[in-house]
Amino acid sequence: MAETGQSEKTRRRVPVLMILPPLIFAGFAIMAFFGMQRGDTTVLPSTFIGRQAPALPTETLPGFPPVSDNALRSGEVTVVNFWASWCPPCRAEHPRLLELQDEGVRIVGVNYKDQDGNAAKYLTEDDSPFMGVPKDPQGRTAIEWGVTGPPETFIVAGDGTIVHKHVGPLAGTLYTDVFLPKLNEALGR
């Protein structure tokens, strides 16, 4: 009779490995629920918005105009674009940069971790939308600007204050619905 009582206790115990998967699933479900309550996930917040733009690199891509750091504080709105010739999204946004240049927008193109020859060839063959091309071969300036990878584009007010940061190529609805209105606002259009 004692054996029967003990075997009933043994049968009633649920192995830990059977409880663990539902608990893990419940934990992920709770995390997902709270993650969906975070708000607008299309906007990457930048700690630089409203602050003075960091300095531009002093080294320039050979064969292209230099641009001094004072250009960002000249009283005119300037777009600063971090790009590279090896970056497919940078190439995809290039026509948009040319359009902005044609509209009179001042654009500085910071060449990011690129080979001088490749970058110069690209801008020579596909036209340069940039008023100056400082280069950042080690990516140090990009770190100072908070760039995570090219392309990234900043709108800088005439006093040198960063008013907007756009991560990724200037394309799609984020370009038309977010970037362009911010640019037009900064330009007073």
Backbone torsions as a table, in degrees:
resi	resn	phi	psi	omega
1	MET	NA	-36.3	177.6
2	ALA	-63.3	-36.9	179.4
3	GLU	-64.5	-37.4	-179.6
4	THR	-65.8	-42.6	177.9
5	GLY	-61.6	-40.6	-179.0
6	GLN	-70.8	-37.5	-179.9
7	SER	-69.7	-29.7	175.1
8	GLU	-67.0	-39.7	176.7
9	LYS	-63.2	-41.2	-179.3
10	THR	-64.3	-40.7	179.8
11	ARG	-68.1	-29.0	-178.3
12	ARG	-78.0	-24.2	179.7
13	ARG	-68.6	132.2	177.2
14	VAL	-97.8	126.9	-180.0
15	PRO	-62.9	143.6	-179.1
16	VAL	-58.5	-36.6	-178.6
17	LEU	-66.2	-20.1	176.5
18	MET	-82.9	-25.7	-179.8
19	ILE	-85.7	-32.2	-174.5
20	LEU	-59.0	-48.7	-179.6
21	PRO	-58.7	-46.0	177.9
22	PRO	-63.4	-33.6	178.1
23	LEU	-67.3	-41.5	178.0
24	ILE	-63.7	-44.5	178.4
25	PHE	-60.6	-44.7	179.0
26	ALA	-60.8	-40.0	177.8
27	GLY	-62.5	-44.8	178.1
28	PHE	-64.7	-39.0	179.6
29	ALA	-63.2	-41.2	178.8
30	ILE	-65.8	-43.3	178.5
31	MET	-62.8	-41.3	179.3
32	ALA	-63.9	-42.1	179.2
33	PHE	-59.3	-49.0	-179.4
34	PHE	-69.8	-31.1	177.0
35	GLY	-64.9	-34.4	179.3
36	MET	-74.1	-12.9	-178.7
37	GLN	-92.6	8.1	-172.8
38	ARG	-72.8	-17.6	-177.1
39	GLY	105.6	-151.6	-174.7
40	ASP	-74.1	111.1	-179.2
41	THR	-92.2	0.2	178.5
42	THR	-85.1	-9.3	-178.2
43	VAL	-107.3	124.5	175.9
44	LEU	-95.1	109.1	-176.6
45	PRO	-64.7	144.8	178.5
46	SER	-123.0	133.1	177.7
47	THR	-75.4	-7.2	-177.5
48	PHE	-90.0	-14.5	-179.3
49	ILE	-60.7	128.5	-179.7
50	GLY	86.8	-1.7	179.1
51	ARG	-109.5	164.9	177.2
52	GLN	-66.8	139.1	178.3
53	ALA	-66.2	138.0	174.7
54	PRO	-63.5	167.4	-179.6
55	ALA	-65.4	150.2	173.6
56	LEU	-85.1	157.3	175.8
57	PRO	-62.3	146.8	179.2
58	THR	-86.3	-22.5	178.7
59	GLU	-78.9	138.5	-176.1
60	THR	-117.4	148.2	174.7
61	LEU	-63.0	124.0	-177.5
62	PRO	-55.5	134.5	178.0
63	GLY	90.5	-0.6	-179.1
64	PHE	-124.3	154.2	-175.2
65	PRO	-63.5	141.2	173.5
66	PRO	-76.5	162.0	174.9
67	VAL	-140.7	128.7	-178.6
68	SER	-86.9	162.2	177.8
69	ASP	-62.5	-26.1	178.4
70	ASN	-63.6	-21.4	179.4
71	ALA	-61.4	-27.6	179.5
72	LEU	-80.4	-9.9	-177.4
73	ARG	-125.1	29.2	-174.2
74	SER	-89.5	-1.0	-176.9
75	GLY	97.3	-7.1	179.9
76	GLU	-112.5	144.3	176.6
77	VAL	-66.3	136.6	-179.9
78	THR	-132.4	138.2	173.6
79	VAL	-97.8	130.3	177.5
80	VAL	-113.2	119.9	-175.9
81	ASN	-116.7	121.3	173.8
82	PHE	-90.6	123.6	-172.8
83	TRP	-145.5	168.8	174.8
84	ALA	-152.3	149.2	179.9
85	SER	-69.4	-24.2	-178.8
86	TRP	-85.1	1.0	-173.3
87	CYS	-99.7	107.5	179.6
88	PRO	-56.8	-42.8	177.9
89	PRO	-63.6	-29.5	176.8
90	CYS	-65.5	-40.9	178.0
91	ARG	-66.4	-36.2	-179.8
92	ALA	-66.1	-34.8	-178.1
93	GLU	-85.9	-9.4	-175.2
94	HIS	-53.4	-44.7	178.5
95	PRO	-60.3	-33.5	178.2
96	ARG	-67.2	-38.9	178.3
97	LEU	-64.6	-39.8	177.3
98	LEU	-63.7	-39.1	177.1
99	GLU	-62.7	-44.5	179.0
100	LEU	-61.7	-40.8	177.9
101	GLN	-61.8	-43.1	178.9
102	ASP	-61.8	-27.9	178.6
103	GLU	-83.4	0.6	177.4
104	GLY	92.4	10.5	178.9
105	VAL	-76.8	132.0	176.7
106	ARG	-78.8	124.7	-178.0
107	ILE	-129.1	128.2	172.4
108	VAL	-105.0	129.7	-179.0
109	GLY	-109.1	105.8	178.3
110	VAL	-85.4	113.3	-179.5
111	ASN	-78.0	120.5	-169.0
112	TYR	-105.9	119.3	173.8
113	LYS	43.5	55.1	-174.6
114	ASP	-124.9	164.0	173.0
115	GLN	-86.9	131.9	-177.2
116	ASP	-52.7	-47.1	-177.5
117	GLY	-61.9	-44.0	179.9
118	ASN	-65.4	-42.9	-179.3
119	ALA	-65.8	-45.4	-179.6
120	ALA	-63.4	-42.9	179.3
121	LYS	-60.9	-45.1	-179.9
122	TYR	-60.1	-48.5	-178.4
123	LEU	-69.7	-27.9	177.7
124	THR	-73.5	-43.6	-177.9
125	GLU	-73.8	-39.0	-174.0
126	ASP	-106.1	11.0	-178.4
127	ASP	71.1	145.1	-179.7
128	SER	-102.4	125.1	176.1
129	PRO	-87.5	2.8	-169.1
130	PHE	-98.1	138.6	174.6
131	MET	-76.8	-19.0	176.7
132	GLY	-161.7	152.1	-176.0
133	VAL	-130.8	79.6	171.6
134	PRO	-70.2	151.8	-179.2
135	LYS	-118.6	148.3	-176.7
136	ASP	-128.5	73.1	-172.6
137	PRO	-65.3	-28.1	-179.4
138	GLN	-97.7	-12.2	-179.0
139	GLY	82.8	14.0	-178.7
140	ARG	-69.1	-42.0	178.6
141	THR	-65.0	-39.4	178.2
142	ALA	-57.9	-39.7	178.1
143	ILE	-63.1	-43.1	-179.9
144	GLU	-63.2	-30.7	179.3
145	TRP	-87.0	-8.9	-178.6
146	GLY	81.4	23.3	-179.8
147	VAL	-77.0	132.0	177.8
148	THR	-95.4	-21.9	178.2
149	GLY	169.1	153.1	-177.4
150	PRO	-77.3	156.0	-8.3
151	PRO	-84.4	145.3	170.4
152	GLU	-137.9	139.3	-173.4
153	THR	-130.5	135.8	-179.1
154	PHE	-118.9	142.7	170.8
155	ILE	-103.0	123.2	-177.1
156	VAL	-115.6	123.0	178.2
157	ALA	-66.3	165.5	-177.5
158	GLY	-59.9	-22.5	177.7
159	ASP	-90.6	5.2	178.3
160	GLY	91.5	6.8	179.5
161	THR	-85.8	132.0	176.9
162	ILE	-75.5	124.2	-179.5
163	VAL	-108.2	-16.9	179.3
164	HIS	-159.4	146.7	174.8
165	LYS	-126.7	128.2	178.8
166	HIS	-116.4	120.6	179.2
167	VAL	-99.2	129.4	-179.5
168	GLY	98.8	-179.7	-177.7
169	PRO	-69.8	150.9	176.2
170	LEU	-77.6	85.6	-176.5
171	ALA	-155.9	162.0	174.0
172	GLY	70.8	-162.4	-175.1
173	THR	-71.1	-28.6	176.7
174	LEU	-65.2	-31.8	176.7
175	TYR	-71.8	-51.7	-175.3
176	THR	-74.6	-35.9	-173.9
177	ASP	-94.4	-18.7	-177.3
178	VAL	-120.5	-57.7	-174.8
179	PHE	-63.4	-53.5	-176.7
180	LEU	-60.2	-44.2	176.5
181	PRO	-60.9	-38.2	177.9
182	LYS	-65.7	-40.9	178.7
183	LEU	-65.0	-47.1	179.7
184	ASN	-62.0	-37.5	177.0
185	GLU	-63.5	-44.8	-179.8
186	ALA	-64.5	-36.1	-179.5
187	LEU	-79.2	-9.3	-178.6
188	GLY	75.3	27.1	179.7
189	ARG	-89.4	NA	NA
